[in-house]
């Protein structure tokens, strides 16, 4: 996702709202949205702010508030059908205080697991001036689905299985949802979940993009100090062992963004267990 498209910093919203030279597109945006709703036979609700929303599935999970953290898939396009942004099925996580007002308000009409559409006039989107390829005054339409933790886990599992098949990797799935592939089991000591170990590793996403990597000398740490996927996964190897860990978000950094890790991400680690200290 081009995260900057969806997420506008709060300072931008404040500095651009109410400018003397801004054109008011509300009337023509309202006309455009109403025509789109009619032409596409949508059952849409209009709020006092001018936002329209369509509920396909309300959702059965936790209620969403204007300060919630959410994980979604989405597609954004104009009324003429031209797509300007698309998560392409990838999970995207953010706090609703960090996005355009149309999203902050719109998602509060749904619960986790909900699915629908937002039709956002310019004053609840990017305003009357061009922004990052979005023409000023544009009506923005988003189709989206809000994921529950259970849905994230199911998608992670589906994505891991697809990766394994595409790369002809044979892996074992544990009861926790972790997948591990042993390339060399090793012949030395076998760690427990509280052992101190030295591991050389490379961490990357399903896309192949590397987010972290150690030197060949490795890094030493206690297994009770790391993500659950490591705490469990390293114990399947002995000293000298090599292999891969496929860690779903529930055993890593969860459904929200953490440092360079997007919320809901599957993490892959190439590991070499150098020693059990």
C-alpha positions in Angstrom: 0.0 0.0 0.0 1.1 3.6 -0.6 0.4 4.3 3.0 0.9 8.0 2.6 -2.2 8.1 0.3 -4.6 6.8 3.0 -2.8 8.2 6.0 -2.5 11.9 6.3 -0.6 13.3 9.3 -2.7 15.3 11.7 -0.7 18.5 11.0 -1.7 18.3 7.3 -5.4 18.1 8.2 -5.2 21.0 10.5 -3.1 23.2 8.3 -5.2 22.7 5.2 -8.7 22.9 6.7 -10.4 26.2 6.5 -7.9 27.9 4.1 -9.2 31.1 2.6 -8.3 30.0 -1.0 -9.9 26.6 -0.8 -12.8 25.8 -3.1 -15.9 24.3 -1.5 -16.8 21.1 -3.5 -19.5 19.9 -1.2 -22.4 20.6 -3.5 -20.9 19.0 -6.6 -19.5 16.1 -4.6 -22.9 15.5 -3.2 -24.4 15.5 -6.7 -21.7 13.1 -7.9 -22.1 10.7 -5.0 -25.9 10.7 -5.3 -25.6 9.9 -9.0 -23.1 7.1 -8.4 -25.3 5.6 -5.7 -28.4 5.7 -8.1 -26.5 4.4 -11.1 -25.0 1.5 -9.2 -28.2 0.7 -7.3 -26.5 1.0 -3.9 -28.2 1.0 -0.5 -26.2 3.8 1.1 -26.6 5.8 4.3 -25.6 9.5 4.4 -24.2 11.0 7.6 -24.5 14.6 8.8 -20.9 15.2 7.6 -21.7 14.3 4.0 -20.1 10.9 4.1 -22.0 8.0 2.4 -21.4 4.4 3.5 -22.7 1.0 2.3 -22.8 -2.0 4.7 -22.4 -5.3 3.0 -21.5 -7.1 6.3 -21.7 -5.2 9.6 -19.2 -7.6 11.2 -19.5 -9.7 14.4 -16.2 -8.7 16.1 -15.3 -5.9 18.3 -16.9 -2.5 17.8 -14.8 0.1 16.0 -14.3 3.5 17.5 -12.6 6.6 16.0 -9.5 5.8 18.0 -9.3 2.0 17.1 -6.4 0.2 15.5 -7.7 -1.7 12.5 -6.4 -4.1 9.9 -8.0 -4.0 6.5 -7.8 -4.9 2.8 -9.1 -2.2 0.4 -9.3 -0.7 -3.0 -9.7 3.0 -3.7 -11.1 4.5 -6.9 -12.9 7.5 -8.4 -16.5 7.6 -9.5 -15.3 6.9 -13.1 -13.8 3.6 -11.9 -10.2 4.6 -12.1 -8.2 2.9 -9.3 -5.8 5.2 -7.4 -4.8 2.8 -4.6 -5.2 -0.9 -3.9 -3.9 -3.1 -1.1 -4.2 -6.0 -3.6 -5.3 -8.4 -0.9 -2.5 -7.5 1.5 -3.3 -6.6 5.0 -2.8 -3.0 6.0 -3.0 -1.8 9.6 -3.4 1.7 11.0 -4.9 3.8 13.8 -8.1 5.7 12.8 -6.6 8.9 14.2 -3.9 8.8 11.5 -6.1 8.7 8.4 -8.4 10.9 6.4 -11.7 11.9 8.2 -13.8 9.8 5.9 -12.1 6.7 7.2 -12.1 7.8 10.8 -15.8 8.3 10.7 -16.8 5.7 8.2 -15.4 2.6 9.9 -17.2 3.4 13.2 -20.3 2.2 11.4 -18.8 -1.3 11.3 -17.4 -4.0 13.6 -14.4 -6.1 13.0 -15.2 -8.6 10.3 -17.3 -6.0 8.5 -17.2 -5.3 4.8 -18.5 -2.4 2.8 -17.9 0.8 0.9 -17.2 4.4 1.8 -18.0 7.3 -0.6 -16.0 10.2 0.6 -16.4 13.8 -0.5 -13.3 15.9 -0.8 -13.7 17.8 2.5 -13.5 14.4 4.3 -10.7 13.2 2.0 -7.8 15.2 0.6 -9.4 18.6 0.2 -9.7 21.0 -2.7 -6.0 20.9 -3.7 -4.1 18.2 -5.6 -2.4 15.7 -3.2 0.0 13.0 -4.2 -1.7 12.3 -7.5 -5.3 12.8 -6.2 -6.9 15.8 -8.0 -8.3 18.4 -5.7 -12.0 18.1 -5.0 -12.1 14.4 -5.8 -14.8 12.1 -4.5 -13.0 8.9 -3.2 -14.7 5.5 -3.1 -13.2 2.7 -1.1 -14.2 -0.9 -0.9 -12.8 -2.5 2.2 -13.0 -5.4 4.6 -12.0 -5.1 8.3 -10.2 -8.2 9.6 -10.7 -9.9 13.0 -7.7 -11.6 14.7 -9.2 -14.9 13.5 -9.4 -13.7 9.9 -5.8 -12.5 10.1 -4.7 -15.9 11.3 -6.6 -17.7 8.6 -5.1 -15.4 5.9 -1.6 -15.8 7.3 -2.0 -19.6 7.1 -3.3 -19.4 3.6 -0.4 -17.2 2.5 2.2 -19.4 4.1 0.8 -22.5 2.4 0.8 -20.7 -1.0 4.5 -19.6 -0.4 5.5 -23.1 0.5 3.9 -24.5 -2.6 5.3 -21.9 -4.9 8.8 -22.4 -3.5 8.6 -26.2 -3.2 9.4 -26.1 0.5 8.4 -29.0 2.8 7.5 -27.6 6.2 5.9 -28.9 9.4 3.0 -27.0 11.1 2.9 -26.9 14.9 -0.2 -26.6 17.0 0.4 -22.9 17.5 0.3 -22.2 13.7 4.1 -21.9 13.3 5.6 -23.6 10.2 9.2 -24.7 10.3 11.5 -26.4 7.7 14.6 -28.2 9.0 17.4 -28.1 6.4 20.0 -29.4 8.8 18.8 -30.5 12.2 22.2 -30.1 13.9 24.1 -32.5 16.2 24.7 -30.5 19.3 22.6 -29.5 22.3 19.0 -28.8 21.8 17.6 -25.6 23.4 14.5 -25.2 25.5 12.2 -22.2 25.5 14.3 -20.5 28.2 17.7 -21.2 26.7 20.3 -18.6 25.8 21.3 -19.1 22.2 23.5 -17.6 19.5 21.7 -17.5 16.1 22.6 -16.1 12.7 19.5 -15.1 10.8 17.9 -13.2 7.9 14.3 -12.0 8.3 12.1 -11.2 5.3 8.5 -10.9 4.1 6.6 -13.2 1.8 7.5 -10.7 -1.0 11.2 -11.4 -0.4 11.9 -8.0 1.0 14.5 -8.2 3.9 13.6 -6.4 7.1 16.4 -7.6 9.3 19.7 -9.6 9.1 22.5 -10.5 11.5 26.1 -11.0 10.7 27.4 -14.6 10.1 28.7 -14.5 13.7 25.1 -14.3 14.9 23.4 -12.7 17.8 23.0 -14.0 21.4 19.8 -13.7 23.4 17.4 -15.6 25.7 14.5 -17.4 24.0 12.2 -16.0 26.7 13.0 -12.5 25.4 12.0 -12.8 21.7 8.8 -13.3 19.7 6.8 -16.4 20.3 7.6 -17.8 16.9 11.3 -17.8 17.8 10.8 -19.0 21.4 9.1 -22.1 20.0 10.8 -22.4 16.6 14.4 -22.5 17.7 13.7 -25.4 20.0 13.1 -27.7 16.9 16.8 -27.4 16.1 20.1 -28.6 17.7 23.4 -26.7 17.7 24.6 -26.4 14.1 21.1 -26.7 12.8 19.8 -24.6 9.9 16.4 -24.0 8.5 13.4 -21.7 8.1 10.7 -20.4 10.4 7.4 -19.2 8.9 5.9 -17.0 11.6 2.2 -15.8 11.5 1.5 -12.4 13.0 -0.1 -13.9 16.1 3.4 -15.4 17.0 5.3 -12.2 16.0 4.2 -8.6 16.2 0.5 -8.9 16.0 -2.0 -7.1 13.9 -0.6 -3.5 14.3 2.4 -1.9 12.8 5.7 -2.4 14.7 8.8 -0.5 13.6 9.3 -1.7 9.9 6.9 -4.6 10.3 3.4 -3.9 8.9 0.6 -5.2 11.0 -0.6 -8.7 10.2 2.6 -9.7 8.4 3.9 -13.2 8.0 7.6 -13.2 8.8 10.1 -15.7 7.3 13.5 -16.3 9.0 16.4 -18.2 7.6 18.2 -19.4 10.8 21.5 -21.0 11.8 21.6 -22.1 15.4 25.3 -21.6 16.1 25.3 -22.5 19.8 23.2 -23.1 23.0 25.1 -21.0 25.6 
